[in-house]
Amino acid sequence: MSTKNQFGKKGWTPERIGSLKGKTYLITGTTSGTGFEASRILLSKGAKVVMLNRNAKKSAEVISTLKNELGNDIETTFILMDLAEQASVRKAAAEVLEKVPRIDALICNGAIAQVPDRKLTVDGFESQLGVNHYGHFALQALLFPLIQKSKGRIVVVGSEGYKMGIKTIKFEDMNWDNGYTGNDAYSQSKLAQIMTAYELQERLKKAGKTDVQVYACHPGASRTSLIKTSGSLMTRFIWQLMKLSPLVQSAEKGSYPELMCATEPNLDQGSFYGPTGKNYWTGPVGECILEAHAKDKAIAEKLWEVSEKATGLKWNL
């Protein structure tokens, strides 16, 4: 594991965040887990948070919970968006562009994981690829003009799962018509997210648009409802046992990497950030070693083209 940590022995913590008054953060998937904790911490620092969630009832409950804890004067709003539906992503992005004057960071946090049986989204994508990758890819493209105008950031929340599975993109069968397993499909979706983050960095450099920063991170092993929401019965059982062990950290600590990437000045965009302890599951937040297959240039370029075609969105860079 990496021993390098520019933030010292304790790693990065939210204590480093000063006042965020006047700043606006968009976060996908805030009704529980790391998205909820990231929202809570940003709001406690005076930021405005726009939540992008698929469940209106849960979103209202979350806002009510946060107001009870932090006070009624916190600035938080909710926009309905289902990452599994490209039409919903487009509609939500249009609403953001109409109502939100600036984006200091778009935090791509929402995800589904370990879906036991192969499912397709309404757009015909394997569900985990459709939600985790294509949904966020489209959202980033649609909101990019405002992010650029705001000189903001894009934060992609990946997963150490990118190291599992086939360690590449299965271009000949991205929907897993053959040989589907929940883990392999999840790994591919997270690898796709990470690869496109670094590919976007390259394209922005080439276009001279260095006023937008792009970061990739992972939350480690955190006590969230992600597996409970979509994993198989056995996966859920094993995860429930693991959550009771010291191998797993709190959802709050799991939110630290995305918070760091959204707020910390002078980070290296080429790095991959997350917990730096054993297996990168827990520990001080800092720079992690990224395996070479995640920066395979030829695969990343092809994936970008495939993603533009799949979403019908051409990035204007």
C-alpha positions in Angstrom: 0.0 0.0 0.0 1.0 3.6 -0.5 2.9 5.2 2.3 2.8 8.7 0.8 0.4 11.1 2.5 0.8 14.8 1.9 -1.6 15.4 4.8 0.4 13.7 7.5 -0.2 10.7 9.7 -3.9 11.3 10.2 -4.5 12.0 6.5 -7.0 14.4 5.1 -10.0 15.3 7.3 -12.9 17.9 7.0 -11.2 20.0 9.6 -9.1 21.4 6.7 -12.3 22.9 5.1 -12.8 26.5 5.8 -16.0 28.5 5.2 -17.8 27.5 2.0 -20.2 30.4 2.1 -21.2 31.3 -1.5 -20.1 27.9 -2.9 -22.5 25.4 -4.5 -22.1 21.7 -4.7 -24.2 19.2 -6.7 -24.2 15.6 -5.4 -25.8 12.5 -6.8 -27.2 9.9 -4.4 -27.6 11.8 -1.1 -30.4 9.9 0.6 -28.0 7.7 2.6 -24.4 6.7 3.0 -21.4 8.8 1.8 -23.6 11.1 -0.2 -25.7 12.0 2.9 -22.5 12.5 5.0 -20.8 14.7 2.3 -24.0 16.8 2.1 -24.1 17.2 5.9 -20.5 18.3 6.1 -20.6 20.7 3.2 -23.8 22.3 4.6 -22.2 22.6 8.1 -19.4 24.7 6.4 -21.9 27.1 4.9 -22.1 25.7 1.4 -25.2 25.4 -0.7 -26.0 21.7 -1.7 -28.2 20.6 -4.6 -29.2 17.0 -4.2 -29.8 14.9 -7.3 -31.8 11.8 -6.3 -34.4 9.4 -7.7 -36.6 9.3 -4.6 -38.5 12.5 -3.8 -39.9 11.3 -0.5 -36.6 10.2 0.9 -35.0 13.4 -0.3 -37.5 15.5 1.6 -36.9 13.4 4.7 -33.2 13.9 4.4 -33.5 17.7 4.0 -35.8 17.7 7.1 -33.2 15.6 9.0 -30.4 18.0 8.0 -32.4 21.1 9.0 -33.2 19.6 12.4 -29.5 19.0 12.9 -27.9 22.1 11.3 -30.7 24.7 11.5 -33.4 25.9 9.1 -31.2 28.4 7.4 -29.1 25.8 5.6 -29.3 26.1 1.8 -30.2 22.8 0.3 -32.5 21.9 -2.6 -33.5 18.7 -4.4 -33.9 17.9 -8.1 -35.5 14.7 -9.2 -33.1 12.6 -11.3 -32.8 8.9 -12.0 -29.3 8.0 -13.2 -30.7 4.8 -14.8 -32.7 6.9 -17.3 -31.0 9.2 -19.8 -34.1 11.2 -20.3 -34.3 11.8 -16.6 -30.6 12.9 -16.5 -31.3 15.4 -19.4 -34.4 16.8 -17.7 -32.6 17.2 -14.4 -29.6 18.9 -16.0 -31.9 21.3 -17.8 -33.5 22.2 -14.4 -30.0 22.7 -12.9 -29.0 25.0 -15.7 -32.2 27.0 -15.3 -32.1 27.3 -11.5 -28.5 27.0 -10.3 -26.2 29.9 -11.1 -22.9 28.2 -10.3 -21.3 24.7 -9.7 -18.2 24.7 -7.6 -18.1 20.9 -7.8 -20.2 18.1 -9.3 -19.8 15.1 -7.1 -20.7 11.9 -8.9 -21.4 9.8 -5.8 -24.6 7.8 -6.6 -24.2 4.2 -7.5 -25.7 0.7 -7.6 -23.6 -2.4 -6.8 -23.5 -6.2 -7.1 -26.8 -6.5 -8.9 -27.3 -10.3 -8.7 -29.3 -10.8 -11.9 -28.6 -9.1 -15.2 -31.0 -6.2 -15.8 -31.2 -3.6 -18.5 -32.1 0.1 -18.1 -34.9 1.7 -20.1 -32.2 2.8 -22.6 -30.9 -0.8 -23.0 -27.7 -0.6 -20.9 -26.7 -3.2 -18.3 -28.0 -1.6 -15.1 -24.7 -1.0 -13.3 -23.0 0.4 -16.4 -26.1 2.5 -17.2 -26.4 4.0 -13.7 -22.8 4.3 -12.5 -21.1 5.2 -15.8 -23.5 6.3 -18.6 -25.7 8.3 -16.2 -22.8 10.3 -14.8 -21.1 10.6 -18.1 -24.2 12.3 -19.5 -24.6 14.5 -16.5 -21.0 15.7 -16.6 -21.3 16.5 -20.4 -24.6 18.4 -19.9 -23.4 20.5 -16.9 -19.9 21.1 -18.2 -20.6 24.6 -19.6 -21.7 25.8 -16.2 -18.9 24.0 -14.4 -16.4 25.6 -16.7 -18.0 29.0 -16.3 -17.8 28.5 -12.5 -14.2 27.3 -12.8 -15.4 24.3 -10.8 -14.6 20.6 -10.4 -15.8 17.2 -11.3 -15.4 14.5 -8.7 -15.8 10.9 -9.8 -16.4 8.5 -6.9 -15.0 5.2 -8.1 -14.3 2.0 -6.2 -11.5 -0.3 -5.5 -13.7 -2.8 -7.4 -12.0 -1.4 -10.5 -9.2 -3.9 -9.7 -11.5 -6.9 -9.8 -13.2 -8.7 -12.6 -11.7 -8.6 -16.1 -9.7 -5.3 -15.6 -10.7 -3.9 -18.9 -13.8 -2.9 -20.9 -15.7 -5.7 -22.6 -16.4 -3.8 -25.8 -17.6 -6.9 -27.6 -20.3 -7.4 -24.9 -20.6 -4.4 -22.6 -24.1 -5.5 -21.6 -23.0 -8.9 -20.5 -25.3 -10.9 -22.7 -22.9 -13.8 -21.9 -21.2 -14.7 -18.6 -22.9 -12.1 -16.4 -21.9 -11.8 -12.7 -22.9 -8.9 -10.5 -19.3 -8.4 -9.4 -17.8 -8.4 -13.0 -20.4 -5.9 -14.2 -19.9 -3.7 -11.2 -16.1 -3.7 -11.6 -16.5 -2.8 -15.3 -18.8 0.1 -14.5 -16.4 1.5 -11.9 -13.4 1.1 -14.1 -15.3 2.9 -16.9 -16.0 5.8 -14.5 -12.4 6.1 -13.4 -11.0 5.8 -17.0 -13.2 8.5 -18.3 -12.2 10.8 -15.5 -8.5 10.6 -16.5 -9.4 10.8 -20.2 -11.4 14.0 -19.5 -8.4 15.4 -17.8 -6.3 14.7 -21.0 -8.9 16.2 -23.3 -9.3 19.4 -21.2 -5.5 19.8 -21.2 -5.4 19.4 -25.0 -8.2 21.9 -25.4 -6.5 24.4 -23.0 -9.5 24.3 -20.6 -7.5 23.9 -17.4 -9.9 26.0 -15.4 -11.9 22.8 -14.8 -10.3 20.3 -12.4 -11.3 16.6 -12.5 -10.6 14.2 -9.7 -11.1 10.4 -9.1 -11.4 8.9 -5.7 -12.9 5.9 -3.8 -14.6 5.6 -0.4 -12.9 2.4 0.8 -15.1 -0.1 2.7 -17.8 2.0 4.3 -20.9 1.2 6.3 -23.5 2.3 3.7 -26.7 0.8 2.3 -25.1 0.3 -1.2 -24.9 -3.5 -1.1 -28.1 -3.8 1.0 -29.9 -1.9 -1.8 -28.9 -4.1 -4.8 -26.7 -7.0 -3.8 -27.7 -10.7 -3.7 -28.9 -12.4 -0.5 -25.5 -14.0 0.2 -23.6 -10.8 -0.6 -25.8 -8.8 1.7 -25.3 -11.4 4.5 -21.5 -11.3 4.2 -21.5 -7.5 4.0 -23.7 -7.3 7.2 -21.1 -9.4 9.0 -18.2 -7.3 7.7 -19.9 -4.1 8.7 -19.6 -5.2 12.3 -15.8 -5.7 12.0 -12.9 -3.2 12.1 -12.3 -3.9 8.4 -15.1 -1.4 7.6 -15.3 2.3 8.4 -18.2 4.7 9.0 -20.1 6.3 6.1 -18.8 9.6 7.3 -15.2 8.6 6.9 -16.1 7.1 3.5 -17.2 10.6 2.4 -13.8 12.2 3.2 -12.2 11.4 -0.2 -15.0 13.0 -2.2 -15.1 16.0 0.1 -11.3 16.4 -0.2 -11.5 16.2 -4.0 -14.3 18.8 -4.0 -12.7 21.3 -1.7 -8.9 20.9 -1.1 -6.7 23.3 -3.1 -3.6 22.1 -5.0 -4.4 18.4 -5.4 -2.7 16.4 -8.1 -5.4 15.5 -10.7 -3.3 12.5 -11.9 -3.7 10.8 -8.5 -6.3 8.5 -7.1 -7.5 9.3 -3.6 -9.0 7.3 -0.8 -8.2 5.5 2.5 -4.6 4.4 2.5 -4.7 1.6 5.0 -4.6 -2.2 4.4 -6.2 -3.1 1.1 -7.3 0.6 0.9 -10.4 -0.3 2.8 -9.9 2.1 5.8 -7.2 4.4 7.1 -5.9 7.9 6.6 -7.2 9.5 3.4 -4.5 10.3 0.9 -3.1 9.2 -2.4 -3.5 5.6 -3.4 -1.6 3.6 -6.1 -3.7 3.3 -9.2 -3.2 0.1 -11.2 -1.9 0.6 -14.8 -5.0 -0.9 -16.5 -7.1 2.1 -15.3 -5.0 4.4 -17.4 -4.8 2.4 -20.6 -5.0 5.2 -23.1 -6.2 3.2 -26.1 -9.0 1.6 -24.1 -9.9 5.0 -22.5 -10.2 6.7 -25.9 -12.4 3.9 -27.3 -14.5 4.0 -24.2 -15.0 7.7 -24.6 -16.2 7.3 -28.2 -18.5 4.4 -27.2 -19.9 6.5 -24.3 -20.6 9.5 -26.5 -22.4 7.3 -29.0 -24.4 5.4 -26.3 -25.6 8.7 -24.6 -26.0 10.6 -27.8 -23.9 13.4 -26.3 -20.8 14.9 -27.9 -18.7 16.8 -25.5 -18.0 20.3 -26.7 -14.3 20.6 -25.8 
